[in-house]
Amino acid sequence: MSELELDPALLTTLQTLEAHDVEFVLIGDVADAIYNHGGFVSGIAIVPGAYARNVERLTNALDALNAELGIAGVVDNRGIDYRRTDMRDLAPCTFITSHADVDVNFEPAGTTGYRDLFDEARRIALAPAVAPLVAAPEDLERIGRGGGSVMEPAQAPAVLPPEPPNDGSLWHEDDFRASRGRATRT
């Protein structure tokens, strides 16, 4: 077992994910703290397997943790029900739970996702019944170099359309692709 002492809320969150058989690789602050033997940890960041059954398990685990979609530590008031939305369309996103925040990203910057990180990840025992796969230090560095922070701000699958351009071109709201937040210009 690791000598690192994690907050019981973080351990409970990880234990719940594992109890629901969610396949994920741990990244972010917790992974950094594991390799650096400590540090400030405010939540959990994971890269789950993107196949449908695993996403369903993740949804069930988040439901067991009384999760709510959040943005920057505040409950998202847009009324998006993650239970009725394909979580792969929501990610990257943050869930505020009854224990610890959970950042979910299916493909962090600099990686191709779970399978990419799985190869070098290793299972590290943190407490009884809590032994998550933790991304290798090299992969954590790669994520950090991949374009900013490990977790980008959460977005809903349908976001507000961009402001009309100031360059004189026309913007057609009818052509707006809500699921990707893109508009076409003519």
Beta strands, then each sheet from edge to edge (+ up, - down):
strand 1: 24-27
strand 2: 43-48
strand 3: 68-71
strand 4: 74-75
strand 5: 93-96
strand 6: 101-104
strand 7: 122-123
strand 8: 133-134
strand 9: 171-177
strand 10: 182-185
sheet 1: 4+ 3- 5+ 6- 2- 1+ 8+ 7-
sheet 2: 9+ 10-
end
